[in-house]
């Protein structure tokens, strides 16, 4: 049987992880939008031989 304090920590941990995933998802969308907007400026990097 779980104590009331444990239930609160589980909920807090769940919300912290969920918030982190939302921030990660949104920031990745912003990076992709930035790359799409400035594609011509970055396309020269694709021509560099490795």
C-alpha positions in Angstrom: 0.0 0.0 0.0 1.4 3.4 -1.0 1.6 6.3 1.4 0.1 9.7 0.5 3.6 11.2 0.2 4.6 8.6 -2.3 1.6 9.4 -4.5 2.5 13.0 -4.6 6.1 12.3 -5.6 5.0 10.0 -8.4 2.7 12.6 -9.8 5.4 15.3 -9.6 7.9 13.1 -11.3 5.4 12.2 -14.1 4.6 15.9 -14.7 8.3 16.8 -14.7 9.0 14.2 -17.3 6.0 15.2 -19.4 6.9 18.8 -19.3 10.5 18.0 -20.3 9.3 16.0 -23.3 7.0 18.9 -24.4 9.9 21.3 -24.2 12.1 19.0 -26.2 9.4 18.5 -28.8 8.8 22.2 -29.2 12.5 23.1 -29.3 13.1 20.5 -32.0 10.3 22.0 -34.1 11.8 25.4 -33.7 15.2 24.1 -34.9 13.7 22.5 -37.9 11.7 25.6 -38.8 15.0 27.7 -38.5 16.8 25.2 -40.8 14.0 25.3 -43.3 14.0 29.1 -43.2 17.8 29.4 -43.7 18.3 26.4 -45.9 20.2 28.3 -48.6 22.7 29.6 -46.0 23.3 26.1 -44.6 23.3 24.2 -47.9 27.0 24.9 -48.6 27.8 22.7 -45.6 26.4 19.7 -47.5 29.0 20.2 -50.3 32.0 19.8 -47.9 33.6 16.4 -48.5 34.1 14.3 -45.3 
